[in-house]
Amino acid sequence: MSKISKVAVLTLACFSLVLGLSPTAMAVPTLIEDYSIYGEHGVFLGAGSDVYGLVGASNGTLNAGWAIKLNGQGTTIYGDARSGANVNLQNNANILGTLYLTTTALLTTGSLDTISAIVRGDPELPVFPAATDISSQCASNAPNFTGTIGTVTVGPGVYGKVQYSGKVTLDLEASGDYYFKSISGGGGSQIIVEQPGIRVFVCGGVKFAGTGGVKVSPDSLDNCEFSVEVQTNDWHNAFEVAGGTKWIGNVFAPNGGIHIGNNATVRGQLVGQFVDLEHSTLITNEVCKVCNICACIDTFAPAFGAAGSAVTLNGKGLDNVAHVVFSTTCGGAGVEGTITALSQTAIIVTAPAGLAAGNYHIIVNSCNGTFCTEETFKVQ
């Protein structure tokens, strides 16, 4: 069964440095969920850090004028970068994908830098999302959890501060929404996500200081199953975790910054006003697509077959679908398949007879838009 709309690691060949101006071109439109890292007012990648996936920034207001800065010594983006302002690559930094930036943006490079391609024009940056309204939860007088070392075990609900000077284990027992005034702990702390589908909202900040930072478990957790939104306006440290952190989950700081310590690993998306990675940090991400139209495909099977063979689509709102199209590109014309069975969660469609061998995206047309699979069905 093929997974849709998820990208974990991009494997790219080495490219030669491109420094000249490329012809002005229009980049492909992006959504915020497409990014591994997005800093509205700047992204700083420390020396020796690796980021897998798309990186973007609108401007460099919080980053000394640089929308995106790679601090050299092997710092690498394994994917594309999109910038609305100046970009700085220190010595031996790499963008192993395409750099999209405006025609007026300054690009500064050092020795031994690598950029696969440069496209000047509109980088088609996403709309920065608004904060979730949690004002009523933040106004509550919920109890606090404080101490030196301890374990806090809670289910979905509204709570005060979790404030420990040493190691704390925060055990989130069930799927649902959790609201805290703030969360802090010492090095070696742990967050246990017992079930998928947990969202944490924090009125203030999140801080785990000290060697080892914090570990999110279990290791098998999908970052799309756990998220943290912090709403303090600390421009640099709204979400701050120390070196050695092992984080899984998506982090959103709509009013402040995200600061990841050195030698940390993050499996998830980082979106904030500013994103700062210290040296030797590894970021990977599985893109979490939001279904915001009538019908979306989650999976399809089989992944390959002959023209005229049956393909089963699984997803949401599929009883709204009127047409299923097989196309070599998401934005191009395609050939319509024949729907033979239809329900809210599944469609069986026959791939068009005579379809030439190749790879085809599957597109469903519904009541208020289209959904195109990122992975392709291979006609053999």
N, C-alpha and C positions, 0 to 999 in steps of 0.2 A: 504494500500500500504506500502510495506516495504522500509525503507531507507537503502541505501548501503554505506559502507565505512565510517560510522560516529560513533564515540564512545564518549558519553558525560560523563557518570559516571560509574565507575566500583564498583559493590557492592561485597564486599569480606568478608568472615568470619574471625574471629580472628584466628591467627596462633601462634604456639609456637616458641620460639627462636631456631634458628639453628646456631650453631657456628662451628661445625666441618667441615672439608673439605669434599665436596661432590665429587663423581666421576667426572673426567674430561669429559665434554660434549660440544657439539657444539650447540650454540644458534641459534634460527631462524633468518635469515637475516632480517634487518630492513632498512627502508627508512626514510629520515629526516621528512617526513610528518607524520610518525607514532608517533612522540614525542609530549608531552605537553610542556616539557622543554628540551632543549639541549644546553649545553655550551661546546664548543670545548675545552676550557682550564679551565673549572671548573663550578660547580653549588653549590651555597650555599643557603640552605633553613633555614630561621630564625626560632626561637623558636615559637612553636605553629602553624606553617604554615601547610596547607593541600594542597596537589597536587594530582589531579585525572588524571591518565593516566601515560604514559611512561616517565621516566626521564633518561637522558644519558649525559655522558661527556667522552671526549677522554683522557684528562690528567688534572693535577692540577697545571699547570704553573701559573695561575692567582689566585689560591685559596689555598695558603700556602702548596702546595704539595698534596692537597686532590682533586681528580677529582669530587667526590660528598661528601658533608658534610651536615648532618642534625643536627641542633643545639639543639636538645633535647626538653624537656618540651612539649611533645605531637606532635612534628613535624612528619607528616605522609605522605608517598607516597602511595596512593591507586592504586597500579599497580606495574609494574615491574620497575627495574632500571638496566641500562647497563653501565659499567664503564671500561675504558681502563687503569685505574690506581687506586690509593689508595682511600678507602672509609672510612668515619668516621661517626659513629652514637654516639652522645652524649646521656646522660641519658634520658630514656623514649622517644626514637625515634623509628619510625616504618616504615618498608617497607612491606606492605601487598600484596606482590607479590613475584616474583623471582628476586634475585639479581644475575645478570650475571657479572662476572669480570674475569680478566686474572689470570693465575695460579700464577703469581709473585706479584700481587697486594696485598697490606696490607689492612686488614679489622680490624678496631678498633671499639669496641662496649663498651657501658656503661651499667649501671644497668637498668633493666626493658625494655631493647630494644626488638623489635620483628622483625624478618625476616622470611618470610614463607619458603623460600628455597634459597639455594646458589648453583649456577652452576659455576664451574671453567672451563675456556677454552677461546675460542675466543668469545668475547661478540658481534661480528658482528655489529659493530657500523656503522652508515651511512657515506656516503661521505658528508663532509661539503660543502654546496653550495657556489658558487661564487657570488659576488656582481653583481647586474644589472649595465650595462654600462649606466650611466647617465651623462657622461662627457660633452656632448654638452649642456644639460640643465643647468648644474652647471656653465658653462661658460657664460651664458646669463646675460644681465643687466636688468633683470625684476624688476618691482617696488616692494618696501618694504611696509609692513603694520606695523606701530609702534604706541605706545601710552601707556596710563596707563590702561584704560578699554575700550573695544570696541567689535564690531562684524565685522568679515571678511566673506563675502559671495562670493564664487567663484565657477566657473565651472572648468572642466578639463583644464589644461594648465600649463604654466611655470611661476613661481612667485619668488620673492625675499624672504626676511625674514618676518616671522610673529613674532613680538617681542613686547610683552606687559608685563609690570611690575605687573599688576593686572589681574583681570578676563578678559578672552577673549573668545568669542564664534566663533569658526571656523565652518562655515556652508558650507558643500560640497554638491553642488546642484544636480549633475548628475553623472551617472556611467562614469567611465573612469579613466585616469591616471592624477595625480597631482604631480607637482614638486616644491619643496620649497628649499631655501638656508638653512633655519633653522626654527624651530617652538619653541616658548617659551611663557609661561604665568604664572600667579599667581594661588594661590589656588582657587578652585571653578570654574575653567574654564570648557568649554564644547566643544566637537566636535560633530556636528550633521551630520549624514550620511543619506542624503535624499533618496538615491537609492542604491540598492545592486550593487556589482561589482565595488567598488572604491578601487584604489590602490594609496597610497601616497609614494612618494620617496623624501627623504630629504638628501641634499648634506652634511649638517652638522649634528647637533644633535637635539633631541627633549627633552625639559625640562619643566615640570610643577611643580613649587615649591610652598610651602605653604599649609596650612591645607585644606584638601579636594582634593588636586591634580587636577585631570581632570576627567570628566564623559563623556563617549561616549554614544550617544543615536541614535535611540530609543532602549529601553530595549529588543525589539523583534528581534534586529539585530542578524544575524548568523555570528559568527566570520569568517567563510569562505567567507563572502561577503565584508570584509573590511580588508585591510592590510597596514602596515607601514614598510618601509625599510629605516633605517638610516645608513649613510655611513661614519660618522666621526670615527676616530680611537681612541677615548677616551675608554680606556680598561674597565672602570667601568660605566661611565655615558653617553654613546652614546645616550641611551634612558633612561630618568630618570623621574619618576613620584612620587609625594609625597604621604604620608600616606592618607588613605581614598579614594584613586582613585577607580573609578569604570570603568574598561576598558573592551571593547569588540573589538576583532580583533586580527589578527596575527601580531607579531612583529619580524622583522629580522634585526639584527645588524651584518653584515658580517665582519666588521673590528673592532668592539668594544663591549662594554658590555651593559647589560640591568639591570637596578636597579629599583626595585619596592618597594615603601615605605610600612610602617607597616599598618596593618588593611585594606589593599587594597583587591579588588576582581578583578580577571582577567578571562574573558571567551575568551580563545584563546591560541595560541601557542607562546612560547617565544624561539627564536633561536638566539644565539650570541656567540661571543668569550668567554664571561663570563656571567652568569646569577646569580643575587643576589636578593633574597627575604628577606626583613626585617620581623620582627616577626608578627605572626597572619595574614598572607596573604593567601587567598584562590585562587587556580588556577584550573579551569575546562577547558575542551577543546573538541571541536568537530573536529575529524581528517578530514582534507581536502585532499582527494586523488586526485592526478593529473593523468589525463588520458594521458599517454605518449606512448601508443601503438595504433594500428589501431582501436580497438573497446573496449569500456568500458560500463559497466552496471551501471546506476544510481539508478534505482528502479525496483522492480518486484512485480507482484500481480497475484493471491492471495499469502498470506504468507504460506498457507497450503492447502492440498488437497490430493486426492487419487492418487495412481499410475495410469498412463494413462490419467490424467486430464491435461487441457491446462494451461500454465503459460505464461503471457505476460511480456517480458523484455523491459525496456525502457532505452535508453542511447545514445551513440554517435558512429558513424561509424559502426553500426551493420550490414550494408549491406556487410561488409568485413568478416563476420563470416561464417565459413564453418561447424563448429561442436559446439553443446551445450552438455555439460557433467554434470551429477549430481553425486557429489562425497561427501563422508563423511568428507574428508579433502581436503584442497586446493592443497596440493602437491601429493595426492595419485591418484590411478586409480579410474575411475568411470564408469558409464553407460551412453551411449549416448542417448539423447532424439531425437525426430523427429521434425524438423523444418517444420511448416506448412504455415508460412507467414514471410516475411522478407522485411524490409525497412531500411533506414539509421538510423532511430531513434527507431525502434521497431522490436521485434521478437516475434512470437507466437510459442511456443515449447510444445510438448506433453511429459510429464514426462514418463519415460520408464515404460511399463507394467511389472508387477511383482516386481517392486521396493519395497524392504522391508520397513516396518514402521521405521521412523527415521528422522534425520535432515540432509539435503544435501546442500552443497554449489553448486552454479551454475557457471560453468566455460565455457567461450566462447574462442574458438581458432580462431585467426585471422591471418592477413598476417605477423605480426612480433612479436607475443607473445600471452600470455594468460591473461585473466582477471578473477579473482575469487571473488565472492561476500563474504563479511565478514559475513553478515547475511545468514541464512539458510532457505530453503524451507522444511517444515515439511510434510512428507508423513504419512498420518493417516491410 
